[in-house]
């Protein structure tokens, strides 16, 4: 009897669920068609041949994608760790060390050095932690899985284009488990579209070239995320207790003169400019936590990462690198509902007719919008921050008294 041949690793069998959106098509057949699509989009046979040993299915990556948890901690805890003084100082040092590339990027793209440096620091600590997994198996596994298949088919083809262009070899494509590459963690589609050769060596190398990282990140922020040259992004403010809390929402934009008229000042007590520049009042932890003015450029942060905690931290770190004072200490602790109670609140909001996205115990934007609507219903301060009082009220709300459909939150 012939010995059974060992299967190559990593190649566990994809689940039936993974094949469901491909009409039961096997991974090998799916991959063959994906390669044909890449060729039709201009990828050479040479690049596909070089990448092929890495285009293997890894169920572990798919499991990780399905089980990932988004940011569920307090903003002040996350920002305290991620926007710590050492990272601010490191950002300032990198701006000095690469002054010419930063100056060129600001001139060409209008993105301030501090904004680039903050993303650089948060995403990889300036290249010291870019991930340690081969990217191609991750991309093609997520392409075959049905959760985000089309997106990752596009990412796989983009990675092949990066190889074809000579920027990186398949062996060099080491990054995060979800396929991001380089010192500011670009998805391959962003790498293809926005990476620039800033050091003039003929390659767009976001793994090793600081100049390429700076220029490429500036290009993505300016061109992809529509950065507005010369405008602010995030500034800490002080909001009076008489403030109409329902106005504190990223969807509510008003001139600084209006916010000033409502008693809003800078954190140090200085008056806001009496001008027409529009901003939103952002309260990441409700009315008792930190407060910010979020300008049009803050949309670049929420587009980079739609977690409000991450995007606010990134904007805050950039402001610190640019010279802003540290965040004011809260007058007292801000109570946060425990994970299981936030999850229960989300379930009650769904019963009341709201779309909160995933019921996962994490306070995302859809949950915050629904919380605000229920706070208004019960006459509570409508600052979008869930409290024990709101949860108690909702526990006692019969389903027949649910909020009208017109108030249903949408993304």
Secondary structure, 3 states (H helix, E strand, C coil): CCCCCCCCCCCCCCCHHHHHHHCCCCHHHHHHHHHHHHHHCCCCHHHHHHHHCCCCCCHHHHHHHHHCCCCCCCHHHHHHHHCCHHHHHHHHHHHHHCHHHHHHHHHHHCCCHHHHHHHHHHHHCCCCCCCCEEHHHHHHHHHHCCCCHHHHHHHHHHHHHHHHHCCCCHHHCEECCCCCECCCCECHHHHHHHCCCCCCCCCCCCCCCHHHHHHHHHHHHHHHCCCCCCCCCEEEEECCCCCCHHHCCCCCCEEHHHHHHCCCEECCCCECCCCCCEEEEECCCCCCCCCEEEECCHHHHHHHCCCHHHHHHHHHHHHHHCCCCCCCCCCCCCCCCCHHHHHHHHHHHHHCCCCCCCCCCCCCHHHHHHHHHHHHHHCCCCCCCCCHHHHHHHHCCCHHHCCCHHHCCCC
